């Protein structure tokens, strides 16, 4: 009898929507393109659907390089998935994206006064594999909405925020802080997982191989 | 030849428009012209009463005529009318048609408005609305088009359908006629104005029309019996000019039977060959080809509201029947539209226009409603709305896809099918400029090496262009919309602290031919915070430093 209930329990615990604090969550993932990061993240990569927050001390320290491999992989897949950029701070530069293997015809840029609404539509529609958004201020409630929209539309939502919000609670499924590496001669960033379902606690150092250097 | 005026004292002048009510034996006691159908067409040409000309009738043709009696009044009638209604011609100020109440009060067609008002002061005269009349006839034609492609409108109030090829499809002549009648009865617009079209069937167009105008029951399939059956019909059903009718009446010719007895040569001499040709067409001795009515290839609808409304949801509700009609219009053609314009008319202010642009051809009313809801939410109305108008754009082929078993994103299902709807949805709310795709341009100048493009949501257009081999020179992922000047201390650029130049210079010198000459030395620099920047220095002039991109 205990044996049966144990197997049933195991079966139940293996369900993707059940996660226990001590174990790693079972999530559908896609490789980040960085071996060190894959090893540190729960499931071995970016979640296929859900909301990810990337917190940076200031914009422009390599947050896009972190995502270019997954952008390339999603947009060049057999049915290329769309990627929506909501209110990017500058123009996504086509030659650079192309040289990283991103399919430009799967990129959609949205510039609007209603970024939150646009992002939610993009995530919920099921049309996009990924949506990136730069929002100046988001309430935890709005993040919860976005998280649900991303799960419903089976899309990966990435929210870029300032590190001053790191201490605030957030319903996003994965939160990471990104810090620049200031050592001379090395170009990369240090990733610290603030919140993850069973990810590594130690900081992960990444080097931009494809970057300028 | 005597002037026809001299006869006017003796014979009453028939009304120019030939209203049915004036004809002997019309509405009250319809002349019954009834022949059993389905007798096989005769092999040889039957002898007609004026039959010198050989019968050239195509025995294959069978025409249904639909006549809308009192069309001028139908077009003017509004719900809640109680006073006797008369339609007045704006130019001549004469009565065109009067309803039963007005006729009972002594008003008849052809009277001047002054005379009519003197006879019956409580009548309600309204100017004739030719546009609305045409609209009613076009509605009839649209219904008829479901039964045969050969439909033509006989202005102002007649409709002709050639139905011989459709008989088998609809399960017999009687069944076809019954369905046609039912379809007209079921139509909302026709029922609303109280239109009761009169249908007749005959082997020639003019015969069917004449019988329909006379309000006679007519179901003739055999051309041989046509002359005999047309005999009792009064002359004005042919709608010849009034002066000819008057002259014929003066000659003692009042019915078609009497007309057919006249000698051809004399008739042609007195009345011209045109009328003789008409007579031949009536009896099927001369071909009477009709131009096919080609239905309008753009949708137009309008709706007058009972009262002014401002609320967006209520406007949407008011638009709903029109959108449903638009969907039917598109579905029967298997077409979609990519643009839909709404016009909201106000009391004083100029009409508000709002145009929906769709990324892909669409025909679903539900989709239009959803997009209009987003669009209306951002629309500022200067005044309450009194009338809504819908105009569909040019028709486009509609591609029909089967639905996928998987929901988008599941099991690697191609989700690209949802993209057009997302683009439309966002554009409806945010405006067309808010969304764009990006494209690579073969150019050396960095700001021109890319351009804004229409999102490639068309799957066929998005046939993957084999990507050019990755360039060896590195470019930043962000490009600033405009280069940002940097301050420099002793020739060294600064941006949030001192900049450390890592690589460079890369000289870009191009564009002398289009007056956007660029001569720059680009460097990759790292600032104090660890961000990699793409900066340049002008090669000429003041040699200033600029920030142009960020390796984010």
Interface residues (C-beta under 8 A of the other chain):
Chain A: X48 X49 X57 X58 X59 X60 X61 X62 X63 X64 X65 X68 X78 X79 X80 X81 X82 X88 X89 X90 X91 X92 X93 X94 X95 X96 X97 X98 X99 X100 X101 X103 X104 X105 X106 X107 X108 X109 X110 X111 X112 X114 X117 X118 X121 X122 X125 X126 X127 X128 X129 X153 X154 X155 X179 X180 X181 X182 X184 X187 X211 X212 X213
Chain B: X407 X408 X409 X410 X412 X413 X414 X415 X416 X417 X418 X419 X421 X422 X423 X425 X426 X429 X430 X434 X435 X436 X437 X438 X439 X440 X441 X446 X449 X450 X451 X455 X456 X462 X464 X465 X467 X468 X470 X471 X474 X475 X476 X477 X478 X479 X480 X481 X500 X502 X503 X524 X529 X530 X531 X532 X533 X549 X550 X551 X552
